[in-house]
Structure formats: structure tokens, C-alpha cells
Amino acid sequence: MNYISRSFFICLIFLFGLAACSNNNDTIIKKVESAEDVKDPVLIEEVNEKDEEVDQFIEFFLEDEQLTINLNRVPILDYYLQGAENREEAIKHMNMKRLPIEDQQVYLLEFSCIDERCSYLIFNHDESNAAILLADVAKYSNYYVSPNNQYIIFQFVRETQDIPLSHLVSIGLTEWSVVSLIMPENDDTIIEYTRPIIGIDWISDQEISVQSPKLDKLTLQSYRSWNESEEKNYENHTMVISKNE
């Protein structure tokens, strides 16, 4: 399946999955303290005594804790595994990690990797437990937590003609949803995989400064010349978090 088709179908299933999740009271993610060593995730199947159907879970073994994901509550993962040639191998190559954010239990899941481009979901054990799709067909780069610990911005990269183009996704941790990033000075955008992003600094709790290469025109030649130069010129763009009302 090519990248465009893969991305379209995953996003389509995810949208339908949100509605399904909202009507189900089962827990998406369960956490227990564990002294087991870190090891590969595994698929667990249990027979539901009420309807005798088989419920499926994925167990992840992190340092000092064990997470169990209910596939019935995360349709995008269920859909992905249904289409996988080897489910055990697909699960084995998933990567779950906890982000060290103060007073928050946020987990980042990497899955469905092809040529180092993957899909990414986040989970929050303390909030509504809804899984949020962050990116598809991309590579995780970094994350940035606001000074008040209320927002987190994820950076993803796609190599396009050897140019690392970035995308930013902002999550409101209190409302547990995607919030918009806008440029108040104009209607332009520097995200959506349009240019390289070198660094991000928080100016305030809802405002960031984004640093990118200063180029007259972004081409492979101009980016290579900039990247190889000893004195690099940068430009900074201010972006503001805008809550979706």
C-alpha cells in the first residue's frame, strides 16, 4: 500500500474509531506496577464471559510498569493488526514509552513503521483515556512541554528529497485534545511539513518561537549549502496556541 492510501485509510478508521470509543466504558489502558524486565510487547486474548467473544489486548512492559491496551477501544490499532501479515511481528516492533512530564501520565506509541516512517498515538492514563493520533508516515523528532505543564508540542519529520521537513502537533493536556498553532502576524504556516525546524523555545505558556533556516528559497541545493556552512543564518517565527472553541 502506498503512503497516500495508507494514510487515508488509517485516518478514516481513526475518525470512525473516535465515535466508537466514546460509547464504550471499557478502559483503554490499564497500568500496574511491575518488577519485570523490559521486553517486547505481546498480544493477549481473553474470552468475554458475557458474550463469549474473544477480547484482545496488547501488553507493554516498560521500566517499573506494565501497560495493557484494550484493542476494542483503539480501532486504529485493531484495524492495523487485522491488515498485518504477521500480527505477532507487527506487535513486536511497536514501541511504547512514557514521557517524563511532571504530574502527567502520557505515553507515546510508535507503530506501523515502513522505511523509518511510522504512525504515532498518545495515551493519557489520568484523563479521558482517549487515544489521539498524532502523525502518520513520519518520524518522531522531539517534544516540548509548556512552562505550566498544560501543553505539549510534538515535532515530526518527513525526509522529502533529502530535506527534513517538520510538522508540529500541539496537545492540550487539561482538555486532552489537539489545539491549533497559529502565526498571528500572517496567515502563512511553517508546519505541515513545509520547511525544516531547527528548534523550539517557549516564550510563554501559550506562545513559542520556532527557529528554521533562513533561505531565500527552499531547495535541496540551498538547504545543503546552508547545512554545510560554518555560519548558519536562522529566522524565528512566533506561534500561538489557539484553543478550538
ChimeraX commands (.cxc) that place a marker at each C-alpha (Angstrom):
marker #1 position 0.00,0.00,0.00 radius 0.5
marker #1 position 1.46,3.38,-0.91 radius 0.5
marker #1 position 1.91,6.15,1.65 radius 0.5
marker #1 position -1.08,8.21,0.48 radius 0.5
marker #1 position -3.52,5.31,0.54 radius 0.5
marker #1 position -2.17,4.07,3.86 radius 0.5
marker #1 position -2.53,7.47,5.44 radius 0.5
marker #1 position -6.04,7.97,4.11 radius 0.5
marker #1 position -7.40,4.67,5.35 radius 0.5
marker #1 position -5.76,4.94,8.76 radius 0.5
marker #1 position -7.19,8.43,9.29 radius 0.5
marker #1 position -10.61,7.28,8.08 radius 0.5
marker #1 position -10.69,4.40,10.51 radius 0.5
marker #1 position -9.47,6.67,13.30 radius 0.5
marker #1 position -12.34,9.10,12.78 radius 0.5
marker #1 position -14.87,6.30,12.99 radius 0.5
marker #1 position -12.98,4.92,15.96 radius 0.5
marker #1 position -13.43,8.08,17.97 radius 0.5
marker #1 position -17.18,7.71,17.88 radius 0.5
marker #1 position -16.95,4.06,18.83 radius 0.5
marker #1 position -14.65,4.81,21.76 radius 0.5
marker #1 position -16.93,7.46,23.19 radius 0.5
marker #1 position -19.76,4.94,23.60 radius 0.5
marker #1 position -17.71,2.27,25.34 radius 0.5
marker #1 position -16.99,2.37,29.05 radius 0.5
marker #1 position -14.18,-0.19,28.95 radius 0.5
marker #1 position -10.80,1.11,29.96 radius 0.5
marker #1 position -8.45,1.79,27.08 radius 0.5
marker #1 position -5.26,1.49,29.09 radius 0.5
marker #1 position -4.54,-0.20,32.40 radius 0.5
marker #1 position -1.35,0.31,34.37 radius 0.5
marker #1 position 0.10,-1.85,37.10 radius 0.5
marker #1 position 3.41,-1.64,38.88 radius 0.5
marker #1 position 5.74,-4.34,37.64 radius 0.5
marker #1 position 9.17,-5.63,38.55 radius 0.5
marker #1 position 9.51,-7.50,35.26 radius 0.5
marker #1 position 12.31,-6.66,32.88 radius 0.5
marker #1 position 11.66,-4.51,29.82 radius 0.5
marker #1 position 10.71,-6.81,26.94 radius 0.5
marker #1 position 8.78,-6.93,23.69 radius 0.5
marker #1 position 5.01,-6.31,23.76 radius 0.5
marker #1 position 2.71,-9.33,23.39 radius 0.5
marker #1 position -0.85,-10.00,22.23 radius 0.5
marker #1 position -3.23,-11.34,24.89 radius 0.5
marker #1 position -6.60,-12.93,24.06 radius 0.5
marker #1 position -9.33,-13.46,26.65 radius 0.5
marker #1 position -12.81,-14.91,26.27 radius 0.5
marker #1 position -15.51,-12.50,27.42 radius 0.5
marker #1 position -17.84,-14.43,29.73 radius 0.5
marker #1 position -20.82,-12.22,28.85 radius 0.5
marker #1 position -20.91,-12.76,25.08 radius 0.5
marker #1 position -18.21,-15.45,24.72 radius 0.5
marker #1 position -16.38,-13.28,22.22 radius 0.5
marker #1 position -12.61,-13.01,22.27 radius 0.5
marker #1 position -11.25,-9.73,23.61 radius 0.5
marker #1 position -7.77,-8.74,22.53 radius 0.5
marker #1 position -5.19,-6.72,24.43 radius 0.5
marker #1 position -1.58,-5.69,23.91 radius 0.5
marker #1 position 0.70,-5.77,26.93 radius 0.5
marker #1 position 3.68,-3.44,27.03 radius 0.5
marker #1 position 6.46,-3.93,29.54 radius 0.5
marker #1 position 8.14,-0.68,30.49 radius 0.5
marker #1 position 10.57,0.01,33.27 radius 0.5
marker #1 position 8.74,-0.49,36.57 radius 0.5
marker #1 position 5.30,-0.70,34.97 radius 0.5
marker #1 position 3.15,-2.83,32.70 radius 0.5
marker #1 position 0.53,-1.33,30.37 radius 0.5
marker #1 position -2.40,-3.19,28.85 radius 0.5
marker #1 position -4.10,-1.67,25.80 radius 0.5
marker #1 position -7.67,-2.76,25.02 radius 0.5
marker #1 position -7.83,-3.12,21.22 radius 0.5
marker #1 position -11.63,-2.84,21.29 radius 0.5
marker #1 position -11.15,0.74,22.45 radius 0.5
marker #1 position -8.46,1.68,19.93 radius 0.5
marker #1 position -9.94,0.80,16.50 radius 0.5
marker #1 position -6.98,2.21,14.60 radius 0.5
marker #1 position -4.66,-0.35,16.19 radius 0.5
marker #1 position -7.19,-3.12,15.70 radius 0.5
marker #1 position -7.57,-2.17,12.03 radius 0.5
marker #1 position -3.80,-2.06,11.54 radius 0.5
marker #1 position -3.31,-5.51,13.08 radius 0.5
marker #1 position -6.14,-7.01,11.04 radius 0.5
marker #1 position -4.27,-5.99,7.89 radius 0.5
marker #1 position -0.84,-7.12,9.10 radius 0.5
marker #1 position 0.62,-10.26,7.53 radius 0.5
marker #1 position 2.08,-11.30,10.87 radius 0.5
marker #1 position 0.35,-9.79,13.91 radius 0.5
marker #1 position 2.96,-11.06,16.37 radius 0.5
marker #1 position 5.77,-9.45,14.40 radius 0.5
marker #1 position 3.80,-6.22,13.98 radius 0.5
marker #1 position 3.22,-6.02,17.75 radius 0.5
marker #1 position 6.83,-6.95,18.49 radius 0.5
marker #1 position 8.03,-3.90,16.55 radius 0.5
marker #1 position 5.73,-1.47,18.38 radius 0.5
marker #1 position 7.44,0.91,20.75 radius 0.5
marker #1 position 5.71,2.41,23.79 radius 0.5
marker #1 position 7.36,4.88,26.12 radius 0.5
marker #1 position 6.29,7.13,28.94 radius 0.5
marker #1 position 7.11,10.81,28.58 radius 0.5
marker #1 position 8.65,12.28,31.76 radius 0.5
marker #1 position 6.14,15.10,32.26 radius 0.5
marker #1 position 5.53,16.32,35.79 radius 0.5
marker #1 position 2.12,15.31,37.23 radius 0.5
marker #1 position 1.12,13.68,33.93 radius 0.5
marker #1 position 1.00,10.09,32.71 radius 0.5
marker #1 position 1.43,10.44,28.96 radius 0.5
marker #1 position 2.50,7.54,26.77 radius 0.5
marker #1 position 3.70,7.68,23.17 radius 0.5
marker #1 position 3.17,4.64,20.94 radius 0.5
marker #1 position 5.08,4.15,17.69 radius 0.5
marker #1 position 3.71,1.55,15.27 radius 0.5
marker #1 position 3.21,0.66,11.59 radius 0.5
marker #1 position 6.75,1.60,10.55 radius 0.5
marker #1 position 7.80,1.47,6.90 radius 0.5
marker #1 position 11.23,2.75,5.87 radius 0.5
marker #1 position 11.58,4.55,9.25 radius 0.5
marker #1 position 8.25,6.32,8.76 radius 0.5
marker #1 position 5.73,5.40,11.41 radius 0.5
marker #1 position 2.35,6.22,12.93 radius 0.5
marker #1 position 2.08,7.67,16.43 radius 0.5
marker #1 position -0.62,7.57,19.12 radius 0.5
marker #1 position -0.62,9.07,22.60 radius 0.5
marker #1 position -2.48,7.84,25.66 radius 0.5
marker #1 position -3.14,9.51,28.98 radius 0.5
marker #1 position -3.97,7.29,31.92 radius 0.5
marker #1 position -5.22,10.16,34.09 radius 0.5
marker #1 position -7.66,11.82,31.70 radius 0.5
marker #1 position -10.41,10.58,29.39 radius 0.5
marker #1 position -8.15,7.77,28.20 radius 0.5
marker #1 position -8.90,8.60,24.58 radius 0.5
marker #1 position -6.09,7.68,22.20 radius 0.5
marker #1 position -5.05,10.58,19.95 radius 0.5
marker #1 position -3.45,10.05,16.56 radius 0.5
marker #1 position -0.54,12.49,16.27 radius 0.5
marker #1 position 1.09,11.67,12.95 radius 0.5
marker #1 position 1.23,9.13,10.17 radius 0.5
marker #1 position 4.04,8.22,7.76 radius 0.5
marker #1 position 6.53,10.35,9.71 radius 0.5
marker #1 position 9.44,10.12,12.11 radius 0.5
marker #1 position 9.19,11.33,15.68 radius 0.5
marker #1 position 11.78,14.00,16.47 radius 0.5
marker #1 position 11.12,15.65,19.83 radius 0.5
marker #1 position 8.54,17.05,22.23 radius 0.5
marker #1 position 8.30,20.34,24.14 radius 0.5
marker #1 position 6.29,20.89,27.32 radius 0.5
marker #1 position 4.95,24.35,28.17 radius 0.5
marker #1 position 6.24,26.07,31.35 radius 0.5
marker #1 position 2.92,25.46,33.12 radius 0.5
marker #1 position 2.75,21.78,32.03 radius 0.5
marker #1 position -0.60,22.42,30.31 radius 0.5
marker #1 position 0.51,21.89,26.70 radius 0.5
marker #1 position 2.85,19.61,24.85 radius 0.5
marker #1 position 4.08,20.12,21.29 radius 0.5
marker #1 position 5.31,17.16,19.27 radius 0.5
marker #1 position 7.68,17.53,16.33 radius 0.5
marker #1 position 7.67,15.05,13.45 radius 0.5
marker #1 position 9.84,14.92,10.34 radius 0.5
marker #1 position 9.47,13.66,6.80 radius 0.5
marker #1 position 12.53,13.47,4.59 radius 0.5
marker #1 position 11.47,14.93,1.26 radius 0.5
marker #1 position 14.19,14.92,-1.39 radius 0.5
marker #1 position 16.77,14.78,1.43 radius 0.5
marker #1 position 15.26,17.83,3.16 radius 0.5
marker #1 position 13.94,17.16,6.71 radius 0.5
marker #1 position 10.54,18.87,6.66 radius 0.5
marker #1 position 8.85,19.22,10.04 radius 0.5
marker #1 position 5.31,19.18,11.38 radius 0.5
marker #1 position 4.15,20.30,14.83 radius 0.5
marker #1 position 1.17,18.95,16.77 radius 0.5
marker #1 position 0.02,20.69,19.94 radius 0.5
marker #1 position -1.95,18.85,22.64 radius 0.5
marker #1 position -3.85,20.48,25.49 radius 0.5
marker #1 position -3.21,18.22,28.44 radius 0.5
marker #1 position -6.12,19.54,30.52 radius 0.5
marker #1 position -8.76,19.13,27.81 radius 0.5
marker #1 position -6.81,16.22,26.25 radius 0.5
marker #1 position -7.30,17.27,22.64 radius 0.5
marker #1 position -5.41,18.72,19.69 radius 0.5
marker #1 position -5.20,22.52,19.81 radius 0.5
marker #1 position -4.28,24.82,16.94 radius 0.5
marker #1 position -0.95,26.54,16.41 radius 0.5
marker #1 position -1.29,29.84,14.53 radius 0.5
marker #1 position 1.01,32.62,13.36 radius 0.5
marker #1 position -0.61,35.89,14.50 radius 0.5
marker #1 position 1.40,38.10,12.15 radius 0.5
marker #1 position 0.18,36.40,8.94 radius 0.5
marker #1 position -1.79,33.51,7.51 radius 0.5
marker #1 position 1.31,31.59,6.49 radius 0.5
marker #1 position 2.32,28.32,8.09 radius 0.5
marker #1 position 5.69,26.86,8.92 radius 0.5
marker #1 position 4.35,23.48,9.94 radius 0.5
marker #1 position 2.56,20.80,7.89 radius 0.5
marker #1 position 5.92,19.53,6.57 radius 0.5
marker #1 position 6.69,22.78,4.72 radius 0.5
marker #1 position 10.22,23.51,5.99 radius 0.5
marker #1 position 12.94,22.31,8.37 radius 0.5
marker #1 position 12.54,23.28,12.02 radius 0.5
marker #1 position 15.80,23.52,13.97 radius 0.5
marker #1 position 14.49,24.34,17.43 radius 0.5
marker #1 position 11.53,25.45,19.52 radius 0.5
marker #1 position 11.53,27.68,22.61 radius 0.5
marker #1 position 8.59,28.57,24.83 radius 0.5
marker #1 position 8.08,32.33,25.15 radius 0.5
marker #1 position 5.11,31.97,27.49 radius 0.5
marker #1 position 2.61,29.29,28.49 radius 0.5
marker #1 position 0.84,29.57,25.12 radius 0.5
marker #1 position 3.45,31.07,22.81 radius 0.5
marker #1 position 6.51,29.57,21.13 radius 0.5
marker #1 position 9.39,30.73,18.97 radius 0.5
marker #1 position 10.20,28.40,16.09 radius 0.5
marker #1 position 13.65,28.51,14.54 radius 0.5
marker #1 position 14.27,27.48,10.93 radius 0.5
marker #1 position 17.00,28.00,8.30 radius 0.5
marker #1 position 16.97,31.42,6.66 radius 0.5
marker #1 position 16.79,30.74,2.94 radius 0.5
marker #1 position 15.59,32.86,0.03 radius 0.5
marker #1 position 14.04,29.73,-1.45 radius 0.5
marker #1 position 13.95,26.22,-0.03 radius 0.5
marker #1 position 15.60,23.83,-2.48 radius 0.5
marker #1 position 17.86,20.84,-1.99 radius 0.5
marker #1 position 20.86,22.89,-3.11 radius 0.5
marker #1 position 20.09,25.87,-0.86 radius 0.5
marker #1 position 19.46,23.61,2.14 radius 0.5
marker #1 position 22.68,21.67,1.58 radius 0.5
marker #1 position 24.65,24.88,1.26 radius 0.5
marker #1 position 23.11,26.20,4.47 radius 0.5
marker #1 position 23.66,22.92,6.30 radius 0.5
marker #1 position 27.31,22.72,5.27 radius 0.5
marker #1 position 28.14,26.35,6.03 radius 0.5
marker #1 position 30.03,27.24,9.20 radius 0.5
marker #1 position 27.98,30.38,9.86 radius 0.5
marker #1 position 24.33,29.48,9.61 radius 0.5
marker #1 position 21.62,32.12,9.40 radius 0.5
marker #1 position 18.29,31.48,11.10 radius 0.5
marker #1 position 14.87,33.04,11.16 radius 0.5
marker #1 position 12.45,32.92,14.07 radius 0.5
marker #1 position 8.67,32.69,13.86 radius 0.5
marker #1 position 6.23,33.25,16.68 radius 0.5
marker #1 position 3.34,30.82,17.00 radius 0.5
marker #1 position 0.46,30.94,19.46 radius 0.5
marker #1 position -1.72,28.15,20.79 radius 0.5
marker #1 position -5.35,28.80,19.91 radius 0.5
marker #1 position -7.91,26.68,21.71 radius 0.5
marker #1 position -10.53,25.18,19.44 radius 0.5
marker #1 position -13.80,26.59,20.69 radius 0.5
marker link #1:1,2 radius 0.2
marker link #1:2,3 radius 0.2
marker link #1:3,4 radius 0.2
marker link #1:4,5 radius 0.2
marker link #1:5,6 radius 0.2
marker link #1:6,7 radius 0.2
marker link #1:7,8 radius 0.2
marker link #1:8,9 radius 0.2
marker link #1:9,10 radius 0.2
marker link #1:10,11 radius 0.2
marker link #1:11,12 radius 0.2
marker link #1:12,13 radius 0.2
marker link #1:13,14 radius 0.2
marker link #1:14,15 radius 0.2
marker link #1:15,16 radius 0.2
marker link #1:16,17 radius 0.2
marker link #1:17,18 radius 0.2
marker link #1:18,19 radius 0.2
marker link #1:19,20 radius 0.2
marker link #1:20,21 radius 0.2
marker link #1:21,22 radius 0.2
marker link #1:22,23 radius 0.2
marker link #1:23,24 radius 0.2
marker link #1:24,25 radius 0.2
marker link #1:25,26 radius 0.2
marker link #1:26,27 radius 0.2
marker link #1:27,28 radius 0.2
marker link #1:28,29 radius 0.2
marker link #1:29,30 radius 0.2
marker link #1:30,31 radius 0.2
marker link #1:31,32 radius 0.2
marker link #1:32,33 radius 0.2
marker link #1:33,34 radius 0.2
marker link #1:34,35 radius 0.2
marker link #1:35,36 radius 0.2
marker link #1:36,37 radius 0.2
marker link #1:37,38 radius 0.2
marker link #1:38,39 radius 0.2
marker link #1:39,40 radius 0.2
marker link #1:40,41 radius 0.2
marker link #1:41,42 radius 0.2
marker link #1:42,43 radius 0.2
marker link #1:43,44 radius 0.2
marker link #1:44,45 radius 0.2
marker link #1:45,46 radius 0.2
marker link #1:46,47 radius 0.2
marker link #1:47,48 radius 0.2
marker link #1:48,49 radius 0.2
marker link #1:49,50 radius 0.2
marker link #1:50,51 radius 0.2
marker link #1:51,52 radius 0.2
marker link #1:52,53 radius 0.2
marker link #1:53,54 radius 0.2
marker link #1:54,55 radius 0.2
marker link #1:55,56 radius 0.2
marker link #1:56,57 radius 0.2
marker link #1:57,58 radius 0.2
marker link #1:58,59 radius 0.2
marker link #1:59,60 radius 0.2
marker link #1:60,61 radius 0.2
marker link #1:61,62 radius 0.2
marker link #1:62,63 radius 0.2
marker link #1:63,64 radius 0.2
marker link #1:64,65 radius 0.2
marker link #1:65,66 radius 0.2
marker link #1:66,67 radius 0.2
marker link #1:67,68 radius 0.2
marker link #1:68,69 radius 0.2
marker link #1:69,70 radius 0.2
marker link #1:70,71 radius 0.2
marker link #1:71,72 radius 0.2
marker link #1:72,73 radius 0.2
marker link #1:73,74 radius 0.2
marker link #1:74,75 radius 0.2
marker link #1:75,76 radius 0.2
marker link #1:76,77 radius 0.2
marker link #1:77,78 radius 0.2
marker link #1:78,79 radius 0.2
marker link #1:79,80 radius 0.2
marker link #1:80,81 radius 0.2
marker link #1:81,82 radius 0.2
marker link #1:82,83 radius 0.2
marker link #1:83,84 radius 0.2
marker link #1:84,85 radius 0.2
marker link #1:85,86 radius 0.2
marker link #1:86,87 radius 0.2
marker link #1:87,88 radius 0.2
marker link #1:88,89 radius 0.2
marker link #1:89,90 radius 0.2
marker link #1:90,91 radius 0.2
marker link #1:91,92 radius 0.2
marker link #1:92,93 radius 0.2
marker link #1:93,94 radius 0.2
marker link #1:94,95 radius 0.2
marker link #1:95,96 radius 0.2
marker link #1:96,97 radius 0.2
marker link #1:97,98 radius 0.2
marker link #1:98,99 radius 0.2
marker link #1:99,100 radius 0.2
marker link #1:100,101 radius 0.2
marker link #1:101,102 radius 0.2
marker link #1:102,103 radius 0.2
marker link #1:103,104 radius 0.2
marker link #1:104,105 radius 0.2
marker link #1:105,106 radius 0.2
marker link #1:106,107 radius 0.2
marker link #1:107,108 radius 0.2
marker link #1:108,109 radius 0.2
marker link #1:109,110 radius 0.2
marker link #1:110,111 radius 0.2
marker link #1:111,112 radius 0.2
marker link #1:112,113 radius 0.2
marker link #1:113,114 radius 0.2
marker link #1:114,115 radius 0.2
marker link #1:115,116 radius 0.2
marker link #1:116,117 radius 0.2
marker link #1:117,118 radius 0.2
marker link #1:118,119 radius 0.2
marker link #1:119,120 radius 0.2
marker link #1:120,121 radius 0.2
marker link #1:121,122 radius 0.2
marker link #1:122,123 radius 0.2
marker link #1:123,124 radius 0.2
marker link #1:124,125 radius 0.2
marker link #1:125,126 radius 0.2
marker link #1:126,127 radius 0.2
marker link #1:127,128 radius 0.2
marker link #1:128,129 radius 0.2
marker link #1:129,130 radius 0.2
marker link #1:130,131 radius 0.2
marker link #1:131,132 radius 0.2
marker link #1:132,133 radius 0.2
marker link #1:133,134 radius 0.2
marker link #1:134,135 radius 0.2
marker link #1:135,136 radius 0.2
marker link #1:136,137 radius 0.2
marker link #1:137,138 radius 0.2
marker link #1:138,139 radius 0.2
marker link #1:139,140 radius 0.2
marker link #1:140,141 radius 0.2
marker link #1:141,142 radius 0.2
marker link #1:142,143 radius 0.2
marker link #1:143,144 radius 0.2
marker link #1:144,145 radius 0.2
marker link #1:145,146 radius 0.2
marker link #1:146,147 radius 0.2
marker link #1:147,148 radius 0.2
marker link #1:148,149 radius 0.2
marker link #1:149,150 radius 0.2
marker link #1:150,151 radius 0.2
marker link #1:151,152 radius 0.2
marker link #1:152,153 radius 0.2
marker link #1:153,154 radius 0.2
marker link #1:154,155 radius 0.2
marker link #1:155,156 radius 0.2
marker link #1:156,157 radius 0.2
marker link #1:157,158 radius 0.2
marker link #1:158,159 radius 0.2
marker link #1:159,160 radius 0.2
marker link #1:160,161 radius 0.2
marker link #1:161,162 radius 0.2
marker link #1:162,163 radius 0.2
marker link #1:163,164 radius 0.2
marker link #1:164,165 radius 0.2
marker link #1:165,166 radius 0.2
marker link #1:166,167 radius 0.2
marker link #1:167,168 radius 0.2
marker link #1:168,169 radius 0.2
marker link #1:169,170 radius 0.2
marker link #1:170,171 radius 0.2
marker link #1:171,172 radius 0.2
marker link #1:172,173 radius 0.2
marker link #1:173,174 radius 0.2
marker link #1:174,175 radius 0.2
marker link #1:175,176 radius 0.2
marker link #1:176,177 radius 0.2
marker link #1:177,178 radius 0.2
marker link #1:178,179 radius 0.2
marker link #1:179,180 radius 0.2
marker link #1:180,181 radius 0.2
marker link #1:181,182 radius 0.2
marker link #1:182,183 radius 0.2
marker link #1:183,184 radius 0.2
marker link #1:184,185 radius 0.2
marker link #1:185,186 radius 0.2
marker link #1:186,187 radius 0.2
marker link #1:187,188 radius 0.2
marker link #1:188,189 radius 0.2
marker link #1:189,190 radius 0.2
marker link #1:190,191 radius 0.2
marker link #1:191,192 radius 0.2
marker link #1:192,193 radius 0.2
marker link #1:193,194 radius 0.2
marker link #1:194,195 radius 0.2
marker link #1:195,196 radius 0.2
marker link #1:196,197 radius 0.2
marker link #1:197,198 radius 0.2
marker link #1:198,199 radius 0.2
marker link #1:199,200 radius 0.2
marker link #1:200,201 radius 0.2
marker link #1:201,202 radius 0.2
marker link #1:202,203 radius 0.2
marker link #1:203,204 radius 0.2
marker link #1:204,205 radius 0.2
marker link #1:205,206 radius 0.2
marker link #1:206,207 radius 0.2
marker link #1:207,208 radius 0.2
marker link #1:208,209 radius 0.2
marker link #1:209,210 radius 0.2
marker link #1:210,211 radius 0.2
marker link #1:211,212 radius 0.2
marker link #1:212,213 radius 0.2
marker link #1:213,214 radius 0.2
marker link #1:214,215 radius 0.2
marker link #1:215,216 radius 0.2
marker link #1:216,217 radius 0.2
marker link #1:217,218 radius 0.2
marker link #1:218,219 radius 0.2
marker link #1:219,220 radius 0.2
marker link #1:220,221 radius 0.2
marker link #1:221,222 radius 0.2
marker link #1:222,223 radius 0.2
marker link #1:223,224 radius 0.2
marker link #1:224,225 radius 0.2
marker link #1:225,226 radius 0.2
marker link #1:226,227 radius 0.2
marker link #1:227,228 radius 0.2
marker link #1:228,229 radius 0.2
marker link #1:229,230 radius 0.2
marker link #1:230,231 radius 0.2
marker link #1:231,232 radius 0.2
marker link #1:232,233 radius 0.2
marker link #1:233,234 radius 0.2
marker link #1:234,235 radius 0.2
marker link #1:235,236 radius 0.2
marker link #1:236,237 radius 0.2
marker link #1:237,238 radius 0.2
marker link #1:238,239 radius 0.2
marker link #1:239,240 radius 0.2
marker link #1:240,241 radius 0.2
marker link #1:241,242 radius 0.2
marker link #1:242,243 radius 0.2
marker link #1:243,244 radius 0.2
marker link #1:244,245 radius 0.2
view
